[in-house]
Amino acid sequence: MSVAAARGPTVDAHPEVALAGAPNATADHNKDSFAKLAVGAVGVVFGDIGTSPLYAMKEVFVGHHPLAVDRLHVFGVVSLIFWTMIMVVTVKYVFIVMRADNRGEGGSMSLLALISRLSPGAGRSRYLVMLGVLATALFFGDAIITPAISVLSAVEGLTVVQSGLGRFVLPIAIVILIGLFVIQSRGTAKVGALFGPIMLFYFAVIAVLGTIEIAGHPRIVAALSPHWAVLFFVADPVLAFLALGSVVLAVTGAEALYADMGHFGRKPIAISWLYLVLPALMLSYLGQGAMLLGDPAKAQNPFFLMAPDWARLPLVVLATAATVIASQAVISGAFSVAQQSVQLGFLPRLKIIHTSARSAGQIYIPSINWTLLILVILLVLGFRTSNNLAAAYGIAVTGTMLITTMMIAVLVLTIWKWSRWWAGPLLAVLLIIDGAYFASNLTKIPDGGWFPLLVGGVAFTLLTTWARGRQLMMLRLRESAMPIEVFIKSAATAATRVQGTAVFMTSSPEGVPHALLHNLKHNKVLHDRVLILTVVIDEVPFVDDEDRMEVRPLGSNFYRMIMRYGFMQEINIPATLKLIEACGPKIKMMDTSFFLARQTLLASDRPGMAIWREKIFAWMLSNSESAMEFFKLPTNRVVELGSQVEI
């Protein structure tokens, strides 16, 4: 049964959910064997960075700022790739960033929640929130480009097998991408079991191919010396700076090491990187460099041309499988980031489907999935080749990397309190590296770099509009709130009490919920037991069961309840209520009614937000998932009571 306002865009701004930080929460620990975790990490975490050899070297030498294929440039580029992997991936992510785990979880949102919870400076936290939201917005731009460029670059290997197959590249790539997004609703549990072995075989193949080429031109190993990168910049500083925009393609996907840390743990990811992925990638890049020294014409597609003629078609198939895996990891990451954004109050409620009974992290969000598919197909049709897409690729990645370094600097210097004498210079070097790569990628804006910036700008606007609009709506509701003590004294004895339990959901742990006031005003009755429930999303990934509930009696059979969840946990209110024994008889769902407040948003010129943002806020809210589904409430036990709110 439902009671709602009759006119205007009826919306619901999560009035039942509050956000807070809590000290008592721990992450679930994966108990699988170390070897199994390491293999799983190879399949999921390193898919993106593992497929970068398909297009990174090609883009450097035949891309939008092509280099002459000679000894200086080949050695300089390979040296830059190696030392970028050492400084950005190994030193920054493996040795520093991955130490910043929020109860075992990583990623921009987890890092933001961790710093906000531990940082004493409210003003600084405000700027950090903006940086965290910006990193999240840029990630969505990356999630669109990665599947497009990865799959396209793999399928383009067909042109190496036979030039006449070029006309089939685009339709084959689109079919693969459509199939990839269509199967998302079935979950990745079964397919995921194949990811690790496939990627292990892929890394072994590219390492062997690279080793064969290195054996033919062993002098390429000298490129591991940093002085070749320096010589490159000294000899041709402008082209070297522009080349950074292509070199950085070799480390796209580095952010996944941190983002997926909660699934596999820091040590399995670090071991997989140091002892398998990094050596295999460098053997591939050294091999491509060695081949170019012997035959500069092969710069047109150095990855596939390393293979002998008979092996090129199987290599195309293997590379395509690897890029599908890389794309799967990014899509799954987009689902996880969207879920965290919902829980932390930066997105409205979205329909979230859990695709695995064993793993809470395997989810499917239809709205995100189909939006990504549409944008990816439009991107492929618009740019048509991986070379064109490479011009758009990099800005979102380097922007996210730069923001992560800035946030880590705050954590290292103000919370961990590392020595400024050595931490300061190290952070300065990392900021200079990230800043140089980001600046170089800004030159790509006219050639396609505008796309991820556009996507990031739209995402940033939506995230901040939702957060600000929700804040304003809660403020307006609190302005008219009545103290609960006054309400109980006046209403508990005057109103007729009926049998059963009533649960009134509210975002504020103080005052009287609007739904309770409206119910008494219209129905003239109160239930025998009244529970005023606030769901709090803590700034930790998981909250233990023993810390889930806080119950406080208010008198006259009224109870104030605080129900805590982590920002990566699924909310299930009925399941939790059934376990409560601190408020009288055990709660039975058949005797319980849930009352929700549903506000009608009235845009106004009151200080707070521009009218156009208020209209966006109203649109987002009107398209959010219903509270009944989001909180797993029984639909036949819910009553919605509407009111109007100006923001």
C-alpha positions, 0 to 999 in steps of 0.5 A: 500500500502506498500514499504519495503526493499527488502532484509534482515530480515525486522523489526520494532523496534517501531520507532513510540513510545517513552517512558517518564514520565508525571505528569498529569495522573489519574487512572480510578476509579471503581464506583462499590459498596464496597461490590461488589468490595470486593466479586470480590476481593475474586474471583480473588485476593485470588484464588492462596493463597486461594488454598494453603491449598491443598498442603502446609501442605502435602508438609511440612510433606511428601515432599522432606524434610519430618518432623516427625508428632509430637507435636513440628513440627505440632505446629512449622509449624502452627506457622510459617504459621500464622506469615508468613501470618501476616508479609509477607501478612498483614504487608508488602503487605496490610499495606505497599506495597499497599500504593505504587499505581501508579495512582491506579495501582499496580504490579512490573511494576507499582512500577518500573514506580512509583519509576523511575518517582519520584526518582532523582537518575539516577544511582539508577534507572538503578539498579531498572529497572533491579530489576523490569525486573527480578521480571517480568521475575520471574512472568512468571515462576510462571504463568507456575507453578501455574496452574499446581500445583493447578489443579494437587493437586485438582484432586489428591483428587480423590485418597483420594476418591478411590485409584484406581482413581489415574491413571485418575489424570494426564489425567483429569488434562491435559484436565482441563488445556487445556480447561482453556487455550482454553476458554481464547479467549472468555474473563472472563467477564461472568465467572468472575461473578461466581468467587466471589460466588464460592470462598466465598463458598470455603472459608466457607467450608474450615473454617467449616472443620477446625473448626470441627477439632479444636473442637476435639483438641482445644490445637492446637490454642496455635500454634498461639504463635510465641514461637512455631516457635522459639522452632522449630528452636532451636530444629531442625535448619537445618530441620526448615530452609529446611521447610521454602521452604514448609511453604512459599507455604502457602503465594504464591499468596500474590503478587496478592494483589498488582498486582490486586489493580487497578481492585478492590482498596486497601480497598476492598482487605484489608478488604477481606483479614483481615476479610474473607480470613485470618481467613478462611485460618488459620482455615483450617491450624489449623484444618489440624494441629489438625487432624495430632495431632490425626492421623499422618497418615493423613499427606498424604493428610490432606486437603481432609482427613479433610472431611468425606467420603461422602463429599470428592468427592464434595470437590474435585469438589469444590477444582478443581473449586477453582484452575481453578479460581486461575489459571485464575487469574494468566493467566490474570495477565500474559496478563496484565504484558505482555501488560505493558511490551510492553507499557513500551518498554520491549517487541515487539508489541504483538497482544492484543485482548480486550474481554470486551467492559466495562472493559479495563483490560480484554484482551487476548494475543494469543501468551502468552496464547499458550506459557503458555499452551505448557509449563504448559502441558510439566511441568505436564507431566514432574513432574507428581505429585503435590509433585514433582511440589512443589519442583519447586514451590517457587523460583519464588515467593520468588524471586519476594517477595524479589525484591518487598521488596528491591524496597519498601525500596527505595520508603519508605526511599528516596521518602516517607522519612519515619523515618529511626529509625522505618522504617529501622528496619521494612524493615530489618525484612521484608528483613530477612524474604524474604531472609530466604524463598528465601535461603531455596527455593534455596535448591530445585534447583536440585529437580525442582527449576531449572525450574522457574529459567530457565524460568525467565532467558529466559524471562529476556534475552528477556526483556533486549535484546529488551529494549537494542536493541530498545535503540541502534536502536533509537540511530542510527536513531538519528545520521543521523537525520536532524533538522526539521527547515532546512528541512522545509525551503529547502523542503516546497517551493521546493517540489510539495504539494498535497491535503490531510494530511500525518501523519509521525510517529516517536519515537523522538520529534525532527528531521525529520522522516526517512519516511518523508525523504524517501517519499520526495526522492522517490515520490518527493511530500509533502502533503498539511498538514504534521503531525509529530506524536510521541506516548509517553507511560508515566510512569503512568497507565492512561492519561486523555483525556485533557492531551492526545495531544500536538500540535505545529505548525512548519510553512508551514502547518507542525505540531509536535504532541505528543500523550500520553497514559498510560502504561495500555491504548489501543492506537487508533491513528485514534480515537484520531486524529479525535478529534483534532482541533488545526491544521487546518480543522478537520482530515478526515481518507479518506483524510489521509495517514499514513507513517511508517518507517520500518527498516531492521536490520543489525547485526554488531560488533559495540559496543552495544550488542553481536551478538547473542543478536542482532540475538535474537532482530531481531527475536523478531522484525520480529515476532512482530505485525504490526504497523497498527494493534497495532495503529489501523491504517486503512490498506488501508491508510498506506505506509511503507518505509524501510531503513537499520540500523546497531546496 
